Amino acid sequence: MAKRERFVMPVTCPECALNGAANWEESERGDLETIMKGVSDGFRIGPDGEIYCVDCGVKAITGKTLSRSETKSNE
């Protein structure tokens, strides 16, 4: 069995600035598809495959972290 690559990407709630991570790994088929394996506490994976903040219910931003001063509620 070939070794599958694993990826970790930062996730942030744009509403409350909760920061966490999402974990992916390559599919077993050997193609370029990835499978989300899990998210940090405070986030959930929706039925659409998107990541949401548990407390706020909004879609998380991936690939970037925010401080509280950068959130929508402080604009």
PDB file of N, CA, C and O in Angstrom:
ATOM      1  N   MET A   1       0.837  -1.180   0.000  1.00  0.00           N
ATOM      2  CA  MET A   1       0.000   0.000   0.000  1.00  0.00           C
ATOM      3  C   MET A   1       0.884   1.245   0.000  1.00  0.00           C
ATOM      4  O   MET A   1       1.796   1.368   0.817  1.00  0.00           O
ATOM      5  N   ALA A   2       0.613   2.145  -0.901  1.00  0.00           N
ATOM      6  CA  ALA A   2       1.404   3.368  -1.020  1.00  0.00           C
ATOM      7  C   ALA A   2       1.076   4.329   0.116  1.00  0.00           C
ATOM      8  O   ALA A   2      -0.047   4.376   0.619  1.00  0.00           O
ATOM      9  N   LYS A   3       2.085   5.085   0.499  1.00  0.00           N
ATOM     10  CA  LYS A   3       1.889   6.080   1.555  1.00  0.00           C
ATOM     11  C   LYS A   3       1.050   7.232   1.009  1.00  0.00           C
ATOM     12  O   LYS A   3       1.322   7.750  -0.075  1.00  0.00           O
ATOM     13  N   ARG A   4       0.028   7.628   1.769  1.00  0.00           N
ATOM     14  CA  ARG A   4      -0.818   8.737   1.353  1.00  0.00           C
ATOM     15  C   ARG A   4      -0.336  10.023   2.008  1.00  0.00           C
ATOM     16  O   ARG A   4       0.038  10.032   3.181  1.00  0.00           O
ATOM     17  N   GLU A   5      -0.349  11.094   1.249  1.00  0.00           N
ATOM     18  CA  GLU A   5       0.025  12.403   1.776  1.00  0.00           C
ATOM     19  C   GLU A   5      -1.076  12.920   2.681  1.00  0.00           C
ATOM     20  O   GLU A   5      -2.258  12.658   2.455  1.00  0.00           O
ATOM     21  N   ARG A   6      -0.675  13.658   3.709  1.00  0.00           N
ATOM     22  CA  ARG A   6      -1.618  14.293   4.626  1.00  0.00           C
ATOM     23  C   ARG A   6      -1.386  15.802   4.583  1.00  0.00           C
ATOM     24  O   ARG A   6      -0.259  16.266   4.411  1.00  0.00           O
ATOM     25  N   PHE A   7      -2.460  16.547   4.742  1.00  0.00           N
ATOM     26  CA  PHE A   7      -2.393  17.999   4.675  1.00  0.00           C
ATOM     27  C   PHE A   7      -3.130  18.598   5.866  1.00  0.00           C
ATOM     28  O   PHE A   7      -4.149  18.063   6.303  1.00  0.00           O
ATOM     29  N   VAL A   8      -2.619  19.696   6.386  1.00  0.00           N
ATOM     30  CA  VAL A   8      -3.281  20.436   7.454  1.00  0.00           C
ATOM     31  C   VAL A   8      -3.411  21.879   6.974  1.00  0.00           C
ATOM     32  O   VAL A   8      -2.445  22.482   6.507  1.00  0.00           O
ATOM     33  N   MET A   9      -4.622  22.421   7.098  1.00  0.00           N
ATOM     34  CA  MET A   9      -4.860  23.789   6.663  1.00  0.00           C
ATOM     35  C   MET A   9      -5.531  24.562   7.793  1.00  0.00           C
ATOM     36  O   MET A   9      -6.451  24.049   8.431  1.00  0.00           O
ATOM     37  N   PRO A  10      -5.080  25.795   8.050  1.00  0.00           N
ATOM     38  CA  PRO A  10      -5.744  26.589   9.080  1.00  0.00           C
ATOM     39  C   PRO A  10      -7.168  26.956   8.663  1.00  0.00           C
ATOM     40  O   PRO A  10      -7.442  27.189   7.486  1.00  0.00           O
ATOM     41  N   VAL A  11      -8.065  27.005   9.641  1.00  0.00           N
ATOM     42  CA  VAL A  11      -9.441  27.453   9.426  1.00  0.00           C
ATOM     43  C   VAL A  11      -9.778  28.490  10.493  1.00  0.00           C
ATOM     44  O   VAL A  11      -9.313  28.394  11.629  1.00  0.00           O
ATOM     45  N   THR A  12     -10.583  29.476  10.125  1.00  0.00           N
ATOM     46  CA  THR A  12     -10.958  30.546  11.041  1.00  0.00           C
ATOM     47  C   THR A  12     -12.413  30.921  10.841  1.00  0.00           C
ATOM     48  O   THR A  12     -12.905  30.960   9.714  1.00  0.00           O
ATOM     49  N   CYS A  13     -13.093  31.194  11.929  1.00  0.00           N
ATOM     50  CA  CYS A  13     -14.444  31.727  11.843  1.00  0.00           C
ATOM     51  C   CYS A  13     -14.347  33.225  11.591  1.00  0.00           C
ATOM     52  O   CYS A  13     -13.705  33.930  12.370  1.00  0.00           O
ATOM     53  N   PRO A  14     -14.968  33.736  10.520  1.00  0.00           N
ATOM     54  CA  PRO A  14     -14.884  35.169  10.228  1.00  0.00           C
ATOM     55  C   PRO A  14     -15.724  36.007  11.195  1.00  0.00           C
ATOM     56  O   PRO A  14     -15.607  37.233  11.214  1.00  0.00           O
ATOM     57  N   GLU A  15     -16.558  35.360  11.987  1.00  0.00           N
ATOM     58  CA  GLU A  15     -17.437  36.070  12.915  1.00  0.00           C
ATOM     59  C   GLU A  15     -16.785  36.237  14.289  1.00  0.00           C
ATOM     60  O   GLU A  15     -16.740  37.346  14.822  1.00  0.00           O
ATOM     61  N   CYS A  16     -16.277  35.132  14.868  1.00  0.00           N
ATOM     62  CA  CYS A  16     -15.730  35.186  16.237  1.00  0.00           C
ATOM     63  C   CYS A  16     -14.210  35.013  16.305  1.00  0.00           C
ATOM     64  O   CYS A  16     -13.631  35.083  17.389  1.00  0.00           O
ATOM     65  N   ALA A  17     -13.566  34.790  15.171  1.00  0.00           N
ATOM     66  CA  ALA A  17     -12.106  34.646  15.060  1.00  0.00           C
ATOM     67  C   ALA A  17     -11.570  33.372  15.714  1.00  0.00           C
ATOM     68  O   ALA A  17     -10.384  33.305  16.037  1.00  0.00           O
ATOM     69  N   LEU A  18     -12.422  32.358  15.916  1.00  0.00           N
ATOM     70  CA  LEU A  18     -11.936  31.075  16.406  1.00  0.00           C
ATOM     71  C   LEU A  18     -11.005  30.486  15.353  1.00  0.00           C
ATOM     72  O   LEU A  18     -11.374  30.394  14.182  1.00  0.00           O
ATOM     73  N   ASN A  19      -9.815  30.091  15.755  1.00  0.00           N
ATOM     74  CA  ASN A  19      -8.843  29.495  14.843  1.00  0.00           C
ATOM     75  C   ASN A  19      -8.704  28.011  15.135  1.00  0.00           C
ATOM     76  O   ASN A  19      -8.758  27.586  16.289  1.00  0.00           O
ATOM     77  N   GLY A  20      -8.527  27.236  14.092  1.00  0.00           N
ATOM     78  CA  GLY A  20      -8.340  25.798  14.228  1.00  0.00           C
ATOM     79  C   GLY A  20      -7.668  25.257  12.985  1.00  0.00           C
ATOM     80  O   GLY A  20      -6.984  25.983  12.264  1.00  0.00           O
ATOM     81  N   ALA A  21      -7.869  23.980  12.744  1.00  0.00           N
ATOM     82  CA  ALA A  21      -7.237  23.335  11.586  1.00  0.00           C
ATOM     83  C   ALA A  21      -8.162  22.265  11.027  1.00  0.00           C
ATOM     84  O   ALA A  21      -8.983  21.685  11.738  1.00  0.00           O
ATOM     85  N   ALA A  22      -8.005  22.024   9.747  1.00  0.00           N
ATOM     86  CA  ALA A  22      -8.695  20.930   9.062  1.00  0.00           C
ATOM     87  C   ALA A  22      -7.627  19.975   8.547  1.00  0.00           C
ATOM     88  O   ALA A  22      -6.573  20.406   8.080  1.00  0.00           O
ATOM     89  N   ASN A  23      -7.901  18.692   8.634  1.00  0.00           N
ATOM     90  CA  ASN A  23      -6.955  17.662   8.201  1.00  0.00           C
ATOM     91  C   ASN A  23      -7.518  16.909   7.006  1.00  0.00           C
ATOM     92  O   ASN A  23      -8.655  16.438   7.035  1.00  0.00           O
ATOM     93  N   TRP A  24      -6.716  16.800   5.962  1.00  0.00           N
ATOM     94  CA  TRP A  24      -7.076  16.062   4.757  1.00  0.00           C
ATOM     95  C   TRP A  24      -6.024  15.008   4.499  1.00  0.00           C
ATOM     96  O   TRP A  24      -4.894  15.109   4.978  1.00  0.00           O
ATOM     97  N   GLU A  25      -6.399  14.001   3.744  1.00  0.00           N
ATOM     98  CA  GLU A  25      -5.403  13.065   3.223  1.00  0.00           C
ATOM     99  C   GLU A  25      -5.827  12.620   1.829  1.00  0.00           C
ATOM    100  O   GLU A  25      -6.998  12.696   1.457  1.00  0.00           O
ATOM    101  N   GLU A  26      -4.849  12.158   1.080  1.00  0.00           N
ATOM    102  CA  GLU A  26      -5.127  11.688  -0.278  1.00  0.00           C
ATOM    103  C   GLU A  26      -6.080  10.507  -0.239  1.00  0.00           C
ATOM    104  O   GLU A  26      -6.063   9.710   0.699  1.00  0.00           O
ATOM    105  N   SER A  27      -6.907  10.401  -1.261  1.00  0.00           N
ATOM    106  CA  SER A  27      -7.825   9.267  -1.334  1.00  0.00           C
ATOM    107  C   SER A  27      -7.038   7.985  -1.587  1.00  0.00           C
ATOM    108  O   SER A  27      -5.897   8.028  -2.046  1.00  0.00           O
ATOM    109  N   GLU A  28      -7.645   6.871  -1.292  1.00  0.00           N
ATOM    110  CA  GLU A  28      -6.995   5.575  -1.482  1.00  0.00           C
ATOM    111  C   GLU A  28      -6.903   5.188  -2.945  1.00  0.00           C
ATOM    112  O   GLU A  28      -6.177   4.257  -3.294  1.00  0.00           O
ATOM    113  N   ARG A  29      -7.623   5.884  -3.802  1.00  0.00           N
ATOM    114  CA  ARG A  29      -7.638   5.532  -5.228  1.00  0.00           C
ATOM    115  C   ARG A  29      -6.360   5.919  -5.953  1.00  0.00           C
ATOM    116  O   ARG A  29      -6.132   5.470  -7.076  1.00  0.00           O
ATOM    117  N   GLY A  30      -5.522   6.745  -5.333  1.00  0.00           N
ATOM    118  CA  GLY A  30      -4.281   7.140  -5.980  1.00  0.00           C
ATOM    119  C   GLY A  30      -4.437   8.288  -6.958  1.00  0.00           C
ATOM    120  O   GLY A  30      -3.503   8.608  -7.693  1.00  0.00           O
ATOM    121  N   ASP A  31      -5.620   8.920  -6.975  1.00  0.00           N
ATOM    122  CA  ASP A  31      -5.803  10.083  -7.833  1.00  0.00           C
ATOM    123  C   ASP A  31      -5.466  11.344  -7.030  1.00  0.00           C
ATOM    124  O   ASP A  31      -4.899  11.244  -5.942  1.00  0.00           O
ATOM    125  N   LEU A  32      -5.793  12.484  -7.531  1.00  0.00           N
ATOM    126  CA  LEU A  32      -5.454  13.736  -6.850  1.00  0.00           C
ATOM    127  C   LEU A  32      -6.540  14.213  -5.894  1.00  0.00           C
ATOM    128  O   LEU A  32      -6.450  15.321  -5.365  1.00  0.00           O
ATOM    129  N   GLU A  33      -7.552  13.403  -5.665  1.00  0.00           N
ATOM    130  CA  GLU A  33      -8.632  13.766  -4.747  1.00  0.00           C
ATOM    131  C   GLU A  33      -8.148  13.678  -3.296  1.00  0.00           C
ATOM    132  O   GLU A  33      -7.289  12.863  -2.957  1.00  0.00           O
ATOM    133  N   THR A  34      -8.723  14.540  -2.450  1.00  0.00           N
ATOM    134  CA  THR A  34      -8.421  14.487  -1.027  1.00  0.00           C
ATOM    135  C   THR A  34      -9.713  14.265  -0.241  1.00  0.00           C
ATOM    136  O   THR A  34     -10.807  14.586  -0.706  1.00  0.00           O
ATOM    137  N   ILE A  35      -9.559  13.715   0.948  1.00  0.00           N
ATOM    138  CA  ILE A  35     -10.691  13.424   1.824  1.00  0.00           C
ATOM    139  C   ILE A  35     -10.462  14.163   3.133  1.00  0.00           C
ATOM    140  O   ILE A  35      -9.394  14.046   3.733  1.00  0.00           O
ATOM    141  N   MET A  36     -11.465  14.928   3.585  1.00  0.00           N
ATOM    142  CA  MET A  36     -11.343  15.612   4.854  1.00  0.00           C
ATOM    143  C   MET A  36     -11.488  14.588   5.968  1.00  0.00           C
ATOM    144  O   MET A  36     -12.480  13.861   6.029  1.00  0.00           O
ATOM    145  N   LYS A  37     -10.504  14.535   6.840  1.00  0.00           N
ATOM    146  CA  LYS A  37     -10.489  13.548   7.912  1.00  0.00           C
ATOM    147  C   LYS A  37     -10.991  14.108   9.232  1.00  0.00           C
ATOM    148  O   LYS A  37     -11.438  13.347  10.090  1.00  0.00           O
ATOM    149  N   GLY A  38     -10.928  15.432   9.416  1.00  0.00           N
ATOM    150  CA  GLY A  38     -11.398  15.997  10.671  1.00  0.00           C
ATOM    151  C   GLY A  38     -11.106  17.479  10.775  1.00  0.00           C
ATOM    152  O   GLY A  38     -10.327  18.038  10.003  1.00  0.00           O
ATOM    153  N   VAL A  39     -11.754  18.104  11.757  1.00  0.00           N
ATOM    154  CA  VAL A  39     -11.543  19.529  12.038  1.00  0.00           C
ATOM    155  C   VAL A  39     -11.366  19.703  13.548  1.00  0.00           C
ATOM    156  O   VAL A  39     -11.746  18.837  14.336  1.00  0.00           O
ATOM    157  N   SER A  40     -10.789  20.829  13.927  1.00  0.00           N
ATOM    158  CA  SER A  40     -10.569  21.146  15.338  1.00  0.00           C
ATOM    159  C   SER A  40     -11.884  21.319  16.079  1.00  0.00           C
ATOM    160  O   SER A  40     -12.925  21.583  15.476  1.00  0.00           O
ATOM    161  N   ASP A  41     -11.820  21.166  17.398  1.00  0.00           N
ATOM    162  CA  ASP A  41     -12.978  21.436  18.243  1.00  0.00           C
ATOM    163  C   ASP A  41     -13.480  22.849  17.980  1.00  0.00           C
ATOM    164  O   ASP A  41     -12.689  23.777  17.810  1.00  0.00           O
ATOM    165  N   GLY A  42     -14.788  23.005  17.949  1.00  0.00           N
ATOM    166  CA  GLY A  42     -15.387  24.309  17.670  1.00  0.00           C
ATOM    167  C   GLY A  42     -15.808  24.472  16.226  1.00  0.00           C
ATOM    168  O   GLY A  42     -16.478  25.444  15.878  1.00  0.00           O
ATOM    169  N   PHE A  43     -15.420  23.522  15.377  1.00  0.00           N
ATOM    170  CA  PHE A  43     -15.809  23.521  13.970  1.00  0.00           C
ATOM    171  C   PHE A  43     -16.505  22.202  13.657  1.00  0.00           C
ATOM    172  O   PHE A  43     -16.328  21.209  14.362  1.00  0.00           O
ATOM    173  N   ARG A  44     -17.304  22.210  12.584  1.00  0.00           N
ATOM    174  CA  ARG A  44     -17.955  20.979  12.132  1.00  0.00           C
ATOM    175  C   ARG A  44     -17.923  20.949  10.612  1.00  0.00           C
ATOM    176  O   ARG A  44     -17.810  21.983   9.954  1.00  0.00           O
ATOM    177  N   ILE A  45     -18.025  19.750  10.072  1.00  0.00           N
ATOM    178  CA  ILE A  45     -18.096  19.579   8.622  1.00  0.00           C
ATOM    179  C   ILE A  45     -19.567  19.451   8.271  1.00  0.00           C
ATOM    180  O   ILE A  45     -20.253  18.557   8.766  1.00  0.00           O
ATOM    181  N   GLY A  46     -20.055  20.344   7.416  1.00  0.00           N
ATOM    182  CA  GLY A  46     -21.453  20.326   7.011  1.00  0.00           C
ATOM    183  C   GLY A  46     -21.716  19.254   5.978  1.00  0.00           C
ATOM    184  O   GLY A  46     -20.782  18.669   5.431  1.00  0.00           O
ATOM    185  N   PRO A  47     -23.006  18.989   5.704  1.00  0.00           N
ATOM    186  CA  PRO A  47     -23.368  17.971   4.713  1.00  0.00           C
ATOM    187  C   PRO A  47     -22.867  18.321   3.308  1.00  0.00           C
ATOM    188  O   PRO A  47     -22.741  17.445   2.453  1.00  0.00           O
ATOM    189  N   ASP A  48     -22.585  19.597   3.080  1.00  0.00           N
ATOM    190  CA  ASP A  48     -22.066  20.042   1.787  1.00  0.00           C
ATOM    191  C   ASP A  48     -20.545  19.925   1.702  1.00  0.00           C
ATOM    192  O   ASP A  48     -19.948  20.269   0.682  1.00  0.00           O
ATOM    193  N   GLY A  49     -19.910  19.428   2.796  1.00  0.00           N
ATOM    194  CA  GLY A  49     -18.459  19.282   2.815  1.00  0.00           C
ATOM    195  C   GLY A  49     -17.733  20.539   3.236  1.00  0.00           C
ATOM    196  O   GLY A  49     -16.504  20.541   3.308  1.00  0.00           O
ATOM    197  N   GLU A  50     -18.457  21.608   3.516  1.00  0.00           N
ATOM    198  CA  GLU A  50     -17.846  22.857   3.961  1.00  0.00           C
ATOM    199  C   GLU A  50     -17.633  22.806   5.475  1.00  0.00           C
ATOM    200  O   GLU A  50     -18.238  21.989   6.169  1.00  0.00           O
ATOM    201  N   ILE A  51     -16.767  23.688   5.974  1.00  0.00           N
ATOM    202  CA  ILE A  51     -16.458  23.743   7.400  1.00  0.00           C
ATOM    203  C   ILE A  51     -17.192  24.941   8.005  1.00  0.00           C
ATOM    204  O   ILE A  51     -17.166  26.040   7.452  1.00  0.00           O
ATOM    205  N   TYR A  52     -17.846  24.713   9.148  1.00  0.00           N
ATOM    206  CA  TYR A  52     -18.629  25.748   9.814  1.00  0.00           C
ATOM    207  C   TYR A  52     -18.209  25.880  11.273  1.00  0.00           C
ATOM    208  O   TYR A  52     -17.787  24.909  11.900  1.00  0.00           O
ATOM    209  N   CYS A  53     -18.330  27.099  11.804  1.00  0.00           N
ATOM    210  CA  CYS A  53     -18.122  27.344  13.226  1.00  0.00           C
ATOM    211  C   CYS A  53     -19.340  26.801  13.973  1.00  0.00           C
ATOM    212  O   CYS A  53     -20.475  27.086  13.589  1.00  0.00           O
ATOM    213  N   VAL A  54     -19.121  26.030  15.023  1.00  0.00           N
ATOM    214  CA  VAL A  54     -20.217  25.451  15.792  1.00  0.00           C
ATOM    215  C   VAL A  54     -21.026  26.554  16.486  1.00  0.00           C
ATOM    216  O   VAL A  54     -22.257  26.520  16.470  1.00  0.00           O
ATOM    217  N   ASP A  55     -20.349  27.520  17.087  1.00  0.00           N
ATOM    218  CA  ASP A  55     -21.044  28.571  17.842  1.00  0.00           C
ATOM    219  C   ASP A  55     -21.771  29.568  16.952  1.00  0.00           C
ATOM    220  O   ASP A  55     -22.912  29.929  17.240  1.00  0.00           O
ATOM    221  N   CYS A  56     -21.140  30.016  15.886  1.00  0.00           N
ATOM    222  CA  CYS A  56     -21.711  31.068  15.035  1.00  0.00           C
ATOM    223  C   CYS A  56     -22.549  30.525  13.885  1.00  0.00           C
ATOM    224  O   CYS A  56     -23.454  31.205  13.401  1.00  0.00           O
ATOM    225  N   GLY A  57     -22.253  29.306  13.446  1.00  0.00           N
ATOM    226  CA  GLY A  57     -22.969  28.712  12.327  1.00  0.00           C
ATOM    227  C   GLY A  57     -22.553  29.236  10.967  1.00  0.00           C
ATOM    228  O   GLY A  57     -23.184  28.905   9.963  1.00  0.00           O
ATOM    229  N   VAL A  58     -21.499  30.052  10.908  1.00  0.00           N
ATOM    230  CA  VAL A  58     -21.057  30.606   9.626  1.00  0.00           C
ATOM    231  C   VAL A  58     -19.952  29.747   9.018  1.00  0.00           C
ATOM    232  O   VAL A  58     -19.247  29.019   9.718  1.00  0.00           O
ATOM    233  N   LYS A  59     -19.821  29.851   7.707  1.00  0.00           N
ATOM    234  CA  LYS A  59     -18.797  29.102   6.975  1.00  0.00           C
ATOM    235  C   LYS A  59     -17.414  29.640   7.347  1.00  0.00           C
ATOM    236  O   LYS A  59     -17.189  30.850   7.342  1.00  0.00           O
ATOM    237  N   ALA A  60     -16.510  28.750   7.662  1.00  0.00           N
ATOM    238  CA  ALA A  60     -15.155  29.123   8.042  1.00  0.00           C
ATOM    239  C   ALA A  60     -14.332  29.513   6.818  1.00  0.00           C
ATOM    240  O   ALA A  60     -14.605  29.088   5.696  1.00  0.00           O
ATOM    241  N   ILE A  61     -13.332  30.322   7.069  1.00  0.00           N
ATOM    242  CA  ILE A  61     -12.352  30.701   6.054  1.00  0.00           C
ATOM    243  C   ILE A  61     -11.198  29.717   6.162  1.00  0.00           C
ATOM    244  O   ILE A  61     -10.714  29.454   7.263  1.00  0.00           O
ATOM    245  N   THR A  62     -10.754  29.174   5.047  1.00  0.00           N
ATOM    246  CA  THR A  62      -9.630  28.239   5.074  1.00  0.00           C
ATOM    247  C   THR A  62      -8.376  28.890   4.524  1.00  0.00           C
ATOM    248  O   THR A  62      -8.437  29.777   3.672  1.00  0.00           O
ATOM    249  N   GLY A  63      -7.240  28.433   5.026  1.00  0.00           N
ATOM    250  CA  GLY A  63      -5.954  28.895   4.517  1.00  0.00           C
ATOM    251  C   GLY A  63      -5.436  30.163   5.139  1.00  0.00           C
ATOM    252  O   GLY A  63      -4.388  30.666   4.733  1.00  0.00           O
ATOM    253  N   LYS A  64      -6.146  30.697   6.122  1.00  0.00           N
ATOM    254  CA  LYS A  64      -5.737  31.963   6.715  1.00  0.00           C
ATOM    255  C   LYS A  64      -6.287  32.021   8.134  1.00  0.00           C
ATOM    256  O   LYS A  64      -7.369  31.500   8.405  1.00  0.00           O
ATOM    257  N   THR A  65      -5.551  32.649   9.030  1.00  0.00           N
ATOM    258  CA  THR A  65      -6.065  32.873  10.377  1.00  0.00           C
ATOM    259  C   THR A  65      -6.347  34.362  10.543  1.00  0.00           C
ATOM    260  O   THR A  65      -5.712  35.204   9.908  1.00  0.00           O
ATOM    261  N   LEU A  66      -7.306  34.670  11.402  1.00  0.00           N
ATOM    262  CA  LEU A  66      -7.692  36.045  11.669  1.00  0.00           C
ATOM    263  C   LEU A  66      -7.534  36.357  13.148  1.00  0.00           C
ATOM    264  O   LEU A  66      -7.651  35.475  13.999  1.00  0.00           O
ATOM    265  N   SER A  67      -7.268  37.622  13.442  1.00  0.00           N
ATOM    266  CA  SER A  67      -7.327  38.065  14.828  1.00  0.00           C
ATOM    267  C   SER A  67      -8.711  38.666  15.048  1.00  0.00           C
ATOM    268  O   SER A  67      -9.424  38.936  14.081  1.00  0.00           O
ATOM    269  N   ARG A  68      -9.096  38.877  16.284  1.00  0.00           N
ATOM    270  CA  ARG A  68     -10.422  39.437  16.570  1.00  0.00           C
ATOM    271  C   ARG A  68     -10.636  40.789  15.883  1.00  0.00           C
ATOM    272  O   ARG A  68     -11.759  41.105  15.493  1.00  0.00           O
ATOM    273  N   SER A  69      -9.586  41.582  15.732  1.00  0.00           N
ATOM    274  CA  SER A  69      -9.730  42.905  15.110  1.00  0.00           C
ATOM    275  C   SER A  69     -10.015  42.818  13.616  1.00  0.00           C
ATOM    276  O   SER A  69     -10.410  43.814  13.010  1.00  0.00           O
ATOM    277  N   GLU A  70      -9.825  41.650  13.010  1.00  0.00           N
ATOM    278  CA  GLU A  70     -10.077  41.471  11.577  1.00  0.00           C
ATOM    279  C   GLU A  70     -11.429  40.826  11.271  1.00  0.00           C
ATOM    280  O   GLU A  70     -11.746  40.608  10.101  1.00  0.00           O
ATOM    281  N   THR A  71     -12.224  40.519  12.278  1.00  0.00           N
ATOM    282  CA  THR A  71     -13.490  39.839  12.054  1.00  0.00           C
ATOM    283  C   THR A  71     -14.566  40.784  11.560  1.00  0.00           C
ATOM    284  O   THR A  71     -14.452  42.001  11.706  1.00  0.00           O
ATOM    285  N   LYS A  72     -15.617  40.218  10.972  1.00  0.00           N
ATOM    286  CA  LYS A  72     -16.735  41.009  10.473  1.00  0.00           C
ATOM    287  C   LYS A  72     -17.397  41.828  11.553  1.00  0.00           C
ATOM    288  O   LYS A  72     -17.827  42.954  11.303  1.00  0.00           O
ATOM    289  N   SER A  73     -17.486  41.271  12.770  1.00  0.00           N
ATOM    290  CA  SER A  73     -18.185  41.965  13.847  1.00  0.00           C
ATOM    291  C   SER A  73     -17.436  43.204  14.328  1.00  0.00           C
ATOM    292  O   SER A  73     -18.010  44.019  15.050  1.00  0.00           O
ATOM    293  N   ASN A  74     -16.178  43.366  13.949  1.00  0.00           N
ATOM    294  CA  ASN A  74     -15.401  44.538  14.357  1.00  0.00           C
ATOM    295  C   ASN A  74     -15.202  45.540  13.230  1.00  0.00           C
ATOM    296  O   ASN A  74     -14.445  46.498  13.384  1.00  0.00           O
ATOM    297  N   GLU A  75     -15.868  45.335  12.104  1.00  0.00           N
ATOM    298  CA  GLU A  75     -15.696  46.252  10.974  1.00  0.00           C
ATOM    299  C   GLU A  75     -16.604  47.445  11.109  1.00  0.00           C
ATOM    300  O   GLU A  75     -16.598  48.326  10.249  1.00  0.00           O
TER     301      GLU A  75
END
